[in-house]
Amino acid sequence: MDASFPKSERLCGKTAVAALFGQGKSLTGGCLRCRFLHRADDAPSRIVVSVPKRYFKRAVKRNLLKRRIRESYRRQKDLLGPGLDVLFVYSSAEVLPYEAIYADMTALLTRCAQSARCTQSADNQ
């Protein structure tokens, strides 16, 4: 298990994010929402994290939550599998502890991986 988070696993670029919003599927779990899109290749999954300024005006709190979300993803990214682009959005109006974010991330990653496998098997048929 490689527990790093290299640049190749970060989703960036307008076209990739636009495709994610245009064709992706959405899931909600606890304090997190995610939008994911299955890619045709078997490259590592890529993510982007967003914490809305609407709920947290101070950048310090937004950055803290982004670090917690990225860390919880990094520690359990093997649940997701390859070939997915994922957007995580923090959707709670309060700063939750790391353990709560970690638990919500676990649930979301397993549901996302199951949905991706279902759509992938449907596309192959």
Summary of the structure (lengths in Angstrom):
residues: 125
radius of gyration: 14.1
end to end distance: 31.1
largest distance: 48.6
contacts: 353
relative contact order: 0.23
helix: 48%
strand: 20%
